[in-house]
Amino acid sequence: MLVMRVRPVGRSALLIECRDGDEVAAWRAELWRRREAGELRFVDIVPGATTILLDGVGPAAAELLTESPAPPAVSAMDGPLVEIRTTFDGEDLADVAARWGVSSLVAVERLTATPLTVAFCGFAPGFAYMRGLPEEWAVPRLAAPRPRVPAGAVGLAGSYVGIYPAASPGGWRLVGQTTQNLFNVREDPPAFLPPGTRVRLVAA
């Protein structure tokens, strides 16, 4: 029945292994629904590219998940919509456009017309990996990462879109820049773009 596997991690966590990002998104939404309905107890949920970590799970959670039917297909409408004002002047924009076989203007039009969804966060606090680009638009990372990428840089790697929350080394292909603050420890949650958030890039 299930296409995912559940295994314990330490004393109070479970790792759910999925086939792909679509399945991760579906299970993430379903697990939150079950928590709100009182069917499952857990402290935190941490999605990844093909896994979900449930931390602080309640008794018999593994058995309940194992006996559960597969969740419904993921909906792109399960999170709030956030618009990120972006200046599309990245130093790799022309390269990305050339790889897509279009002009830089058309590349920007594609990026602003494509609805994105935060799949998971990683690499740095507040760094959201956003899905939504077709696989045929996937671009490789740089052969050698830059020693410093500025905060707010918008980049592409594979079929993901990401925004650097702070200055750091990085190998994503940069297409633009935003002034949006992506991580604030005084906020709850501290990440401006938690998993499930729908995102649209808007030309500044």
N, C-alpha and C positions, 0 to 999 in steps of 0.2 A: 504493500500500500504506500509506504513512504519512500521518498527518493532521498531523504536525508538520513544521517546517522547521528546518534547522540552518545557521547561518552563523558564520563566524569573527569574533572580537572581539579585536583586538590580536594579539599574537604567540602566546599560549598559552591562549586561552579560546575557548569555543564558546557560542553562545546558541541554545537550543532554544525555538522558538515553538510554543505549543500553542493549542488551541481554547478551553479553559476550565480551571477549577480541578480538575475530576476528572481530566483528562488530565495536568495537572501532577503531581498526586499519584501517578498510575500510573507516569509516567516517572521520578519521583524514586525510588520504590521499586525500579523495574526497574534504574535506573542503579547504585544501591547494590548490588543483587544482582550485577550484572555486575562491579563493582569487587571485591567479595569473592571472586568466582569467578576473578579474574585476567583477565577478558576486556577490561576497560577500565582505563586509568590516568588518574587525575585527582587534584588536590590538594584541591579543595573543590567543593561543589555548593550553589548558592544559588537556591532556588525563589522565584518571584514569583507574582503573580496569574494570569498566563497565559504565563510564561516560566520557563526554568531556565538559569542560567549555570553552565557547567562551567569551572573555573579550573585551570590547570596540566595540561592534557590531554596525553596521550601521543601518539606518532606514529600517524597513520592513524585517529584516533578519529572524525573527521568521516565518513570513508568507511564505517567500521564501523556508525555510527549510521544513515547514509543507507540502508545495505543491510538494516537490521534490520526485522523485522516489528513491527507496532504492539504495545505491551506489553499484558498482560492487564488486565482491569478492576481499578481500585484496590480494595484491601481496607481496611476501617476498622480492621482488627486488626493493622496492620503496625508499630505502635509501642507503647511502654509506656503503661500507664494511670496518670494522675496525678489525684488528687482535690484540688480547690481549695476550702478552707473559705471561705465567703462570707457576709458579713452583708448581707442584701438590704434596704438602707435608702437606696439611691441617690435623689438628688433628681429623677431623671427616670423612676423606676419607675412612678409613677402615669400619666405621659404615655404610656409604652410600653404599659402595660396598656390604656389607653383606645384606642390605635391598634390593638391586637389585639382590642378588643371584649370584654375580660374584666376580672375584678377583679385587683388587685395580687397577691392570694394565688395565683390561677390562673396569673398570669404567672410567678411564682416557681416554681410547680410545673412549668411548661413548661421553664423554664431548667434546673432541676435534673434533669429527666427526659430532656433531649436530650444524646446523646453528641456531643462536639465533637472535632475533630482540628485540630492546628496545621498550617495550609497553608504559611505563610511568616512570616518576621520582618521588621520594617521600622519606619520612623518614628523609633524610638529603640532603643538596645541592649536586647534582651530583650523587646521588644514583639511578642507573637505574635498573628497574625491567625488566628482559629479559625473553621473552617467547621462546618456541621452544622444551623444553623437553616434551616427551609424558606424559600423565596423569599417566600412570602406573609407571613412574619413580618418581612420587611425593614423597617427604619425609617431615615429620612433623618438625616444629621448635623444638628447645630444650625445655624441660619442664621448665627450668629456664635459662634465658638469661645470657650470660657471662657479667661480669662488664666492661670488656674492650676487644674489638676486634681491632686488629691493622689495620691501613690504608692499603688498597690494598688487604685485605683478600677477597677471592672468596668463596661465600657460596651458599647453596641451601635452599629453603624454599617453601614447596608445589611443584609446577611445575615451579617456577621461579628460575633464576640464578641472583645473585647480587654481586656487588663488593663494599666494604666499602670505600668511598672516604676519610674518616678521621677516626682516632681512636674514638671509641664510644662503648657503651654497645650494645649487639646484640645477637639474638637467632637463627641466621641461622647456618646451619651445614657447617663448613668450610672444603673446599676441596683443597685450594691452596692459592697462594699469587702472586700478580703482583706489579711492581714498577710504573705502568702507573699512571700519575697524572690525576684525573678524574674531577677536578673542579678548575677553575682559573677565578677569577672575571675580569681579564684583557682581557680575550678572549671573542669572540662573535660567538656563544653562550658560556657562561661560563662553561656549562656542556660538557664534552668531549663526552658523549654518550647521545645525545638528542633522544626523541622518533622517531622511524622510522629507526634508525641506525641498520644496520646488523652487527652482531658480531660473530667472531669465536675465540674460545680459542685455543691458540697454546702452546704446551708444550715447556717451556724454556729450 
